[in-house]
Amino acid sequence: MAVVKSKLLKQLSKNYPNFLKKDLEKFTEIILKEIQRTLRRGERVELRGFGVFSTNKQKARISRNPKTGEKVHTPEKKTIHFKMSRDLFNKLNNEKE
């Protein structure tokens, strides 16, 4: 099951009932926008204990349409790379629920 922003906000409001929902929503939005802006500038985002977001460039290339087999020009584009922290890795692999 995926975590969507609405479920994340519900969980935050449940865990922190003294904060208003609109404040939690605004706080979450600010964090996500700042991550987007930083990645757009080509810088990396490091969240200690969670992981690192960075961008990679994919070179322009000639690819094929799998349905028709015709050649298609694919322009250069940026992709996001995520590397989880060692702490998160250990929690995912060593914790028994």
MMTF fields as JSON, N, C-alpha, C and O atoms, coordinates in Angstrom:
{
  "mmtfVersion": "1.0.0",
  "mmtfProducer": "UNKNOWN",
  "numBonds": 387,
  "numAtoms": 388,
  "numGroups": 97,
  "numChains": 1,
  "numModels": 1,
  "chainsPerModel": [1],
  "groupsPerChain": [97],
  "chainIdList": ["A"],
  "bondAtomList": [4, 2, 8, 6, 12, 10, 16, 14, 20, 18, 24, 22, 28, 26, 32, 30, 36, 34, 40, 38, 44, 42, 48, 46, 52, 50, 56, 54, 60, 58, 64, 62, 68, 66, 72, 70, 76, 74, 80, 78, 84, 82, 88, 86, 92, 90, 96, 94, 100, 98, 104, 102, 108, 106, 112, 110, 116, 114, 120, 118, 124, 122, 128, 126, 132, 130, 136, 134, 140, 138, 144, 142, 148, 146, 152, 150, 156, 154, 160, 158, 164, 162, 168, 166, 172, 170, 176, 174, 180, 178, 184, 182, 188, 186, 192, 190, 196, 194, 200, 198, 204, 202, 208, 206, 212, 210, 216, 214, 220, 218, 224, 222, 228, 226, 232, 230, 236, 234, 240, 238, 244, 242, 248, 246, 252, 250, 256, 254, 260, 258, 264, 262, 268, 266, 272, 270, 276, 274, 280, 278, 284, 282, 288, 286, 292, 290, 296, 294, 300, 298, 304, 302, 308, 306, 312, 310, 316, 314, 320, 318, 324, 322, 328, 326, 332, 330, 336, 334, 340, 338, 344, 342, 348, 346, 352, 350, 356, 354, 360, 358, 364, 362, 368, 366, 372, 370, 376, 374, 380, 378, 384, 382],
  "bondOrderList": [1, 1, 1, 1, 1, 1, 1, 1, 1, 1, 1, 1, 1, 1, 1, 1, 1, 1, 1, 1, 1, 1, 1, 1, 1, 1, 1, 1, 1, 1, 1, 1, 1, 1, 1, 1, 1, 1, 1, 1, 1, 1, 1, 1, 1, 1, 1, 1, 1, 1, 1, 1, 1, 1, 1, 1, 1, 1, 1, 1, 1, 1, 1, 1, 1, 1, 1, 1, 1, 1, 1, 1, 1, 1, 1, 1, 1, 1, 1, 1, 1, 1, 1, 1, 1, 1, 1, 1, 1, 1, 1, 1, 1, 1, 1, 1],
  "groupList": [{"groupName": "MET", "atomNameList": ["N", "CA", "C", "O"], "elementList": ["N", "C", "C", "O"], "formalChargeList": [0, 0, 0, 0], "bondAtomList": [1, 0, 2, 1, 3, 2], "bondOrderList": [1, 1, 2], "singleLetterCode": "M", "chemCompType": "L-PEPTIDE LINKING"}, {"groupName": "ALA", "atomNameList": ["N", "CA", "C", "O"], "elementList": ["N", "C", "C", "O"], "formalChargeList": [0, 0, 0, 0], "bondAtomList": [1, 0, 2, 1, 3, 2], "bondOrderList": [1, 1, 2], "singleLetterCode": "A", "chemCompType": "L-PEPTIDE LINKING"}, {"groupName": "VAL", "atomNameList": ["N", "CA", "C", "O"], "elementList": ["N", "C", "C", "O"], "formalChargeList": [0, 0, 0, 0], "bondAtomList": [1, 0, 2, 1, 3, 2], "bondOrderList": [1, 1, 2], "singleLetterCode": "V", "chemCompType": "L-PEPTIDE LINKING"}, {"groupName": "LYS", "atomNameList": ["N", "CA", "C", "O"], "elementList": ["N", "C", "C", "O"], "formalChargeList": [0, 0, 0, 0], "bondAtomList": [1, 0, 2, 1, 3, 2], "bondOrderList": [1, 1, 2], "singleLetterCode": "K", "chemCompType": "L-PEPTIDE LINKING"}, {"groupName": "SER", "atomNameList": ["N", "CA", "C", "O"], "elementList": ["N", "C", "C", "O"], "formalChargeList": [0, 0, 0, 0], "bondAtomList": [1, 0, 2, 1, 3, 2], "bondOrderList": [1, 1, 2], "singleLetterCode": "S", "chemCompType": "L-PEPTIDE LINKING"}, {"groupName": "LEU", "atomNameList": ["N", "CA", "C", "O"], "elementList": ["N", "C", "C", "O"], "formalChargeList": [0, 0, 0, 0], "bondAtomList": [1, 0, 2, 1, 3, 2], "bondOrderList": [1, 1, 2], "singleLetterCode": "L", "chemCompType": "L-PEPTIDE LINKING"}, {"groupName": "GLN", "atomNameList": ["N", "CA", "C", "O"], "elementList": ["N", "C", "C", "O"], "formalChargeList": [0, 0, 0, 0], "bondAtomList": [1, 0, 2, 1, 3, 2], "bondOrderList": [1, 1, 2], "singleLetterCode": "Q", "chemCompType": "L-PEPTIDE LINKING"}, {"groupName": "ASN", "atomNameList": ["N", "CA", "C", "O"], "elementList": ["N", "C", "C", "O"], "formalChargeList": [0, 0, 0, 0], "bondAtomList": [1, 0, 2, 1, 3, 2], "bondOrderList": [1, 1, 2], "singleLetterCode": "N", "chemCompType": "L-PEPTIDE LINKING"}, {"groupName": "TYR", "atomNameList": ["N", "CA", "C", "O"], "elementList": ["N", "C", "C", "O"], "formalChargeList": [0, 0, 0, 0], "bondAtomList": [1, 0, 2, 1, 3, 2], "bondOrderList": [1, 1, 2], "singleLetterCode": "Y", "chemCompType": "L-PEPTIDE LINKING"}, {"groupName": "PRO", "atomNameList": ["N", "CA", "C", "O"], "elementList": ["N", "C", "C", "O"], "formalChargeList": [0, 0, 0, 0], "bondAtomList": [1, 0, 2, 1, 3, 2], "bondOrderList": [1, 1, 2], "singleLetterCode": "P", "chemCompType": "L-PEPTIDE LINKING"}, {"groupName": "PHE", "atomNameList": ["N", "CA", "C", "O"], "elementList": ["N", "C", "C", "O"], "formalChargeList": [0, 0, 0, 0], "bondAtomList": [1, 0, 2, 1, 3, 2], "bondOrderList": [1, 1, 2], "singleLetterCode": "F", "chemCompType": "L-PEPTIDE LINKING"}, {"groupName": "ASP", "atomNameList": ["N", "CA", "C", "O"], "elementList": ["N", "C", "C", "O"], "formalChargeList": [0, 0, 0, 0], "bondAtomList": [1, 0, 2, 1, 3, 2], "bondOrderList": [1, 1, 2], "singleLetterCode": "D", "chemCompType": "L-PEPTIDE LINKING"}, {"groupName": "GLU", "atomNameList": ["N", "CA", "C", "O"], "elementList": ["N", "C", "C", "O"], "formalChargeList": [0, 0, 0, 0], "bondAtomList": [1, 0, 2, 1, 3, 2], "bondOrderList": [1, 1, 2], "singleLetterCode": "E", "chemCompType": "L-PEPTIDE LINKING"}, {"groupName": "THR", "atomNameList": ["N", "CA", "C", "O"], "elementList": ["N", "C", "C", "O"], "formalChargeList": [0, 0, 0, 0], "bondAtomList": [1, 0, 2, 1, 3, 2], "bondOrderList": [1, 1, 2], "singleLetterCode": "T", "chemCompType": "L-PEPTIDE LINKING"}, {"groupName": "ILE", "atomNameList": ["N", "CA", "C", "O"], "elementList": ["N", "C", "C", "O"], "formalChargeList": [0, 0, 0, 0], "bondAtomList": [1, 0, 2, 1, 3, 2], "bondOrderList": [1, 1, 2], "singleLetterCode": "I", "chemCompType": "L-PEPTIDE LINKING"}, {"groupName": "ARG", "atomNameList": ["N", "CA", "C", "O"], "elementList": ["N", "C", "C", "O"], "formalChargeList": [0, 0, 0, 0], "bondAtomList": [1, 0, 2, 1, 3, 2], "bondOrderList": [1, 1, 2], "singleLetterCode": "R", "chemCompType": "L-PEPTIDE LINKING"}, {"groupName": "GLY", "atomNameList": ["N", "CA", "C", "O"], "elementList": ["N", "C", "C", "O"], "formalChargeList": [0, 0, 0, 0], "bondAtomList": [1, 0, 2, 1, 3, 2], "bondOrderList": [1, 1, 2], "singleLetterCode": "G", "chemCompType": "PEPTIDE LINKING"}, {"groupName": "HIS", "atomNameList": ["N", "CA", "C", "O"], "elementList": ["N", "C", "C", "O"], "formalChargeList": [0, 0, 0, 0], "bondAtomList": [1, 0, 2, 1, 3, 2], "bondOrderList": [1, 1, 2], "singleLetterCode": "H", "chemCompType": "L-PEPTIDE LINKING"}],
  "groupTypeList": [0, 1, 2, 2, 3, 4, 3, 5, 5, 3, 6, 5, 4, 3, 7, 8, 9, 7, 10, 5, 3, 3, 11, 5, 12, 3, 10, 13, 12, 14, 14, 5, 3, 12, 14, 6, 15, 13, 5, 15, 15, 16, 12, 15, 2, 12, 5, 15, 16, 10, 16, 2, 10, 4, 13, 7, 3, 6, 3, 1, 15, 14, 4, 15, 7, 9, 3, 13, 16, 12, 3, 2, 17, 13, 9, 12, 3, 3, 13, 14, 17, 10, 3, 0, 4, 15, 11, 5, 10, 7, 3, 5, 7, 7, 12, 3, 12],
  "groupIdList": [1, 2, 3, 4, 5, 6, 7, 8, 9, 10, 11, 12, 13, 14, 15, 16, 17, 18, 19, 20, 21, 22, 23, 24, 25, 26, 27, 28, 29, 30, 31, 32, 33, 34, 35, 36, 37, 38, 39, 40, 41, 42, 43, 44, 45, 46, 47, 48, 49, 50, 51, 52, 53, 54, 55, 56, 57, 58, 59, 60, 61, 62, 63, 64, 65, 66, 67, 68, 69, 70, 71, 72, 73, 74, 75, 76, 77, 78, 79, 80, 81, 82, 83, 84, 85, 86, 87, 88, 89, 90, 91, 92, 93, 94, 95, 96, 97],
  "secStructList": [7, 7, 7, 7, 2, 2, 2, 2, 2, 2, 2, 2, 2, 2, 2, 7, 6, 6, 1, 7, 2, 2, 2, 2, 2, 2, 2, 2, 2, 2, 2, 2, 2, 2, 2, 2, 2, 2, 2, 2, 6, 6, 7, 7, 3, 3, 3, 6, 6, 6, 3, 3, 3, 3, 3, 3, 3, 3, 7, 7, 3, 3, 3, 3, 7, 6, 6, 6, 7, 7, 3, 3, 3, 3, 7, 7, 3, 3, 3, 3, 3, 3, 3, 3, 7, 2, 2, 2, 2, 2, 2, 2, 2, 2, 7, 7, 7],
  "xCoordList": [0.844, 0.0, 0.885, 1.828, 0.582, 1.362, 0.919, -0.23, 1.838, 1.517, 1.288, 2.194, 0.088, -0.224, -0.242, -0.318, -0.172, -0.055, -1.228, -1.035, -2.43, -3.593, -3.488, -3.836, -3.01, -2.841, -1.718, -1.81, -0.668, 0.428, -0.059, 0.296, -0.871, -1.411, -2.347, -2.343, -3.145, -4.014, -3.187, -3.506, -2.119, -1.261, -0.572, -0.47, -0.097, 0.541, -0.443, -0.097, -1.665, -2.655, -3.058, -3.388, -3.033, -3.341, -2.206, -2.458, -0.963, 0.191, 0.453, 1.0, 0.064, 0.296, -1.028, -1.243, -1.914, -3.241, -3.218, -4.198, -2.107, -2.043, -1.762, -1.871, -1.402, -1.198, -2.481, -3.187, -2.769, -3.916, -3.61, -2.463, -4.648, -4.45, -3.914, -3.074, -4.391, -3.93, -2.461, -1.751, -1.993, -0.578, 0.29, 1.36, -0.167, 0.567, 0.613, 1.632, -0.489, -0.547, 0.417, 1.12, 0.438, 1.325, 2.795, 3.637, 3.092, 4.442, 4.916, 6.037, 4.054, 4.39, 4.603, 5.532, 3.754, 3.865, 5.173, 5.817, 5.566, 6.816, 8.005, 8.911, 8.004, 9.119, 9.213, 10.298, 8.079, 8.091, 8.493, 9.234, 8.015, 8.385, 9.876, 10.518, 10.426, 11.852, 12.708, 13.743, 12.272, 12.989, 12.954, 13.973, 11.795, 11.664, 12.569, 13.265, 12.559, 13.393, 14.877, 15.628, 15.291, 16.7, 17.12, 18.196, 16.295, 16.613, 16.603, 17.407, 15.702, 15.642, 16.926, 17.361, 17.532, 18.805, 19.988, 21.101, 19.754, 20.825, 21.594, 22.645, 21.094, 21.749, 21.134, 20.061, 21.822, 21.307, 20.602, 20.905, 19.67, 18.917, 19.244, 19.008, 19.792, 20.146, 19.265, 19.246, 18.539, 17.709, 18.338, 18.201, 19.019, 19.758, 18.839, 17.735, 19.294, 18.516, 17.495, 16.848, 17.333, 16.37, 17.063, 16.978, 17.754, 18.451, 18.807, 18.635, 19.309, 19.769, 19.05, 19.01, 18.481, 17.912, 18.912, 19.454, 19.162, 20.026, 19.486, 18.605, 20.016, 19.569, 20.67, 21.856, 20.269, 21.168, 20.672, 19.475, 21.593, 21.192, 21.259, 22.262, 20.177, 20.186, 20.465, 19.796, 21.448, 21.812, 20.705, 19.916, 20.67, 19.741, 20.14, 21.322, 19.138, 19.443, 18.352, 17.289, 18.644, 17.653, 17.119, 17.882, 15.819, 15.207, 14.172, 13.96, 13.543, 12.556, 11.196, 11.089, 10.17, 8.801, 8.584, 8.669, 8.304, 8.196, 7.026, 7.067, 6.007, 4.84, 5.096, 4.795, 5.661, 5.843, 7.275, 7.508, 8.233, 9.627, 10.299, 11.482, 9.576, 10.18, 11.109, 10.927, 12.1, 13.073, 12.457, 11.754, 12.735, 12.198, 13.343, 14.151, 13.415, 14.438, 13.962, 12.881, 14.783, 14.477, 15.422, 16.636, 14.902, 15.774, 16.44, 16.052, 17.453, 18.124, 17.129, 16.288, 17.239, 16.324, 16.997, 17.983, 16.436, 16.922, 16.071, 14.861, 16.718, 16.003, 16.402, 17.459, 15.565, 15.855, 16.426, 15.912, 17.478, 18.118, 17.965, 18.202, 17.569, 17.428, 18.33, 18.31, 19.119, 19.939, 19.554, 19.683, 19.081, 18.641, 19.841, 20.93, 19.622, 20.687, 20.91, 20.061, 22.044, 22.364, 21.37, 20.981, 20.961, 19.98, 18.665, 18.122, 18.159, 16.909, 17.08, 16.188, 18.203, 18.484, 18.44, 17.83, 19.096, 19.117, 17.729, 17.367, 16.951, 15.581, 14.709, 13.898, 14.875, 14.059, 14.442, 13.58, 15.712, 16.186, 16.377, 16.429, 16.48, 16.748, 15.591, 15.565, 14.639, 13.507, 12.504, 12.165, 12.028, 11.016, 9.706, 9.638, 8.666, 7.346, 6.439, 5.287],
  "yCoordList": [-1.183, 0.0, 1.239, 1.339, 2.156, 3.379, 4.413, 4.42, 5.269, 6.369, 7.605, 8.06, 8.14, 9.358, 10.516, 10.313, 11.711, 12.881, 13.011, 13.418, 12.675, 12.797, 11.828, 12.182, 10.611, 9.655, 10.087, 9.912, 10.648, 11.16, 12.277, 12.318, 13.184, 14.284, 13.761, 14.285, 12.74, 12.144, 11.565, 11.755, 10.856, 10.248, 11.318, 11.182, 12.389, 13.484, 14.146, 14.435, 14.386, 15.042, 14.123, 14.598, 12.814, 11.865, 11.834, 11.778, 11.871, 11.823, 13.153, 13.177, 14.246, 15.58, 16.342, 17.248, 15.993, 16.617, 18.094, 18.809, 18.554, 19.956, 20.903, 22.118, 20.376, 21.207, 21.224, 20.219, 22.362, 22.455, 21.708, 21.669, 21.116, 20.358, 21.243, 20.809, 22.485, 23.378, 23.74, 23.949, 23.818, 24.088, 22.902, 23.082, 21.691, 20.494, 20.37, 19.976, 20.708, 20.651, 21.666, 21.359, 22.866, 23.899, 23.52, 23.721, 22.981, 22.549, 21.455, 21.507, 20.471, 19.39, 19.932, 19.518, 20.851, 21.45, 22.229, 22.16, 22.966, 23.72, 22.781, 23.052, 21.69, 20.731, 20.13, 20.071, 19.682, 19.064, 20.054, 19.697, 21.279, 22.307, 22.617, 22.802, 22.673, 22.973, 21.844, 22.095, 20.609, 19.476, 19.6, 19.396, 19.931, 20.096, 21.206, 21.027, 22.353, 23.488, 23.142, 23.49, 22.455, 22.098, 21.131, 21.286, 20.145, 19.185, 19.856, 19.513, 20.803, 21.524, 22.321, 22.481, 22.824, 23.555, 22.621, 23.079, 21.324, 20.36, 20.027, 19.39, 20.442, 20.161, 18.907, 18.465, 18.342, 17.146, 17.501, 18.517, 16.658, 16.845, 15.669, 14.515, 15.967, 14.921, 15.034, 16.066, 13.972, 13.892, 12.834, 11.636, 13.276, 12.353, 11.283, 11.58, 10.052, 8.943, 8.427, 7.411, 9.106, 8.689, 8.371, 7.246, 9.366, 9.117, 10.399, 11.501, 10.228, 11.345, 11.305, 10.265, 12.442, 12.613, 13.399, 14.401, 12.96, 13.705, 13.526, 12.699, 14.303, 14.199, 13.609, 13.821, 12.875, 12.349, 12.836, 13.061, 13.0, 13.376, 12.153, 11.441, 11.917, 10.88, 11.561, 12.529, 11.06, 11.657, 11.419, 10.481, 12.297, 12.117, 10.846, 10.523, 10.134, 8.876, 8.542, 9.162, 7.559, 7.024, 5.736, 4.81, 5.683, 4.497, 3.953, 4.525, 2.868, 2.247, 2.189, 1.961, 2.401, 2.196, 0.683, 0.018, 0.117, -1.336, -1.941, -3.112, -1.148, -1.66, -1.739, -2.747, -0.647, -0.593, -0.879, -1.252, -0.713, -0.949, 0.242, 0.167, 1.34, 2.505, 3.245, 3.214, 3.906, 4.651, 5.967, 6.639, 6.323, 7.547, 8.284, 7.677, 9.593, 10.405, 10.725, 11.284, 10.364, 10.666, 11.774, 11.57, 12.947, 14.059, 13.829, 12.939, 14.654, 14.589, 14.962, 15.841, 14.281, 14.592, 14.311, 13.578, 14.917, 14.694, 13.623, 13.555, 12.778, 11.78, 11.94, 12.492, 11.463, 11.555, 10.229, 9.16, 10.316, 9.14, 9.24, 10.299, 8.14, 8.103, 7.016, 5.882, 7.361, 6.382, 6.434, 7.47, 5.306, 5.295, 5.3, 4.849, 5.818, 5.86, 4.465, 3.581, 4.29, 3.01, 2.696, 1.543, 3.733, 3.534, 2.974, 2.014, 3.575, 3.116, 1.703, 0.868, 1.435, 0.103, -0.941, -1.999, -0.628, -1.567, -1.769, -2.89, -0.696, -0.818, -1.676, -2.47, -1.519, -2.289, -3.766, -4.63, -4.059, -5.423, -6.202, -7.432, -5.537, -6.241, -6.252, -7.074, -5.366, -5.277, -6.372, -6.597, -7.052, -8.085, -7.606, -7.201, -7.659, -7.208, -8.37, -8.189],
  "zCoordList": [0.0, 0.0, 0.0, 0.785, -0.862, -0.988, 0.043, 0.485, 0.408, 1.307, 0.448, -0.251, 0.503, -0.225, 0.767, 1.978, 0.241, 1.106, 2.073, 3.218, 1.635, 2.525, 3.71, 4.837, 3.451, 4.547, 5.484, 6.699, 4.912, 5.724, 6.635, 7.813, 6.098, 6.905, 7.996, 9.11, 7.694, 8.719, 9.857, 11.031, 9.498, 10.514, 11.358, 12.577, 10.701, 11.439, 12.394, 13.539, 11.932, 12.809, 13.955, 15.041, 13.724, 14.789, 15.822, 17.025, 15.345, 16.243, 16.953, 18.056, 16.322, 16.899, 16.951, 16.146, 17.88, 17.928, 18.334, 18.121, 18.915, 19.331, 18.163, 18.329, 16.977, 15.794, 14.966, 14.876, 14.369, 13.48, 12.181, 11.734, 11.579, 10.332, 9.222, 8.434, 9.151, 8.087, 8.271, 7.287, 9.526, 9.776, 9.374, 8.793, 9.68, 9.281, 7.762, 7.195, 7.111, 5.655, 5.033, 4.07, 5.59, 5.071, 5.305, 4.43, 6.467, 6.799, 5.833, 5.328, 5.582, 4.654, 3.251, 2.558, 2.831, 1.495, 1.347, 0.301, 2.38, 2.349, 2.19, 1.403, 2.927, 2.848, 1.448, 0.87, 0.902, -0.42, -1.517, -2.433, -1.429, -2.417, -2.356, -3.39, -1.146, -0.988, -1.562, -2.178, -1.357, -1.965, -3.484, -4.143, -4.047, -5.5, -6.018, -7.017, -5.339, -5.787, -5.754, -6.666, -4.695, -4.551, -5.649, -6.227, -5.943, -7.004, -8.374, -9.241, -8.57, -9.845, -10.085, -11.226, -8.991, -9.108, -9.332, -9.589, -9.236, -9.445, -8.181, -8.251, -7.028, -5.758, -5.145, -5.556, -4.163, -3.511, -2.202, -1.577, -1.801, -0.567, 0.338, -0.02, 1.519, 2.465, 3.693, 4.364, 3.981, 5.177, 6.073, 5.824, 7.102, 7.974, 8.541, 8.998, 8.511, 9.014, 8.013, 8.27, 6.871, 5.857, 4.541, 4.048, 3.965, 2.713, 1.989, 2.51, 0.772, -0.054, -1.399, -2.056, -1.807, -3.136, -3.968, -3.501, -5.192, -6.105, -7.519, -7.752, -8.463, -9.85, -10.71, -10.458, -11.716, -12.736, -14.081, -14.262, -15.033, -16.387, -17.278, -17.305, -18.008, -19.032, -20.352, -20.714, -21.068, -22.355, -23.377, -23.264, -24.377, -25.48, -26.224, -26.337, -26.728, -27.411, -28.41, -28.44, -29.212, -30.133, -29.507, -29.233, -29.285, -28.71, -29.69, -30.759, -29.329, -30.211, -29.53, -28.325, -30.329, -29.868, -29.81, -30.842, -28.614, -28.515, -29.309, -29.687, -29.552, -30.268, -31.773, -32.413, -32.336, -33.791, -34.22, -35.37, -33.325, -33.678, -34.344, -34.678, -34.545, -35.198, -34.244, -33.027, -34.814, -34.015, -33.555, -34.31, -32.294, -31.696, -31.026, -30.324, -31.243, -30.575, -29.16, -28.971, -28.163, -26.77, -26.327, -26.326, -25.948, -25.559, -24.203, -23.447, -23.913, -22.61, -21.518, -21.701, -20.381, -19.279, -17.948, -17.868, -16.897, -15.538, -14.884, -15.102, -14.075, -13.293, -11.832, -11.527, -10.946, -9.514, -9.037, -9.367, -8.27, -7.685, -6.171, -5.589, -5.532, -4.081, -3.526, -4.003, -2.52, -1.829, -0.361, 0.291, 0.154, 1.548, 2.485, 2.128, 3.689, 4.687, 5.26, 5.136, 5.877, 6.497, 7.62, 7.807, 8.368, 9.444, 8.899, 9.444, 7.828, 7.226, 6.673, 6.82, 6.049, 5.521, 6.631, 6.48, 7.75, 8.872, 9.47, 9.826, 9.582, 10.102, 9.19, 9.668, 7.879, 6.934, 6.934, 6.767, 7.116, 6.956, 8.257, 8.223, 9.379, 10.622, 11.593, 12.509, 11.417, 12.337, 12.033, 10.872, 13.054, 12.874, 13.463, 14.624, 12.645, 13.114, 13.333, 13.727]
}
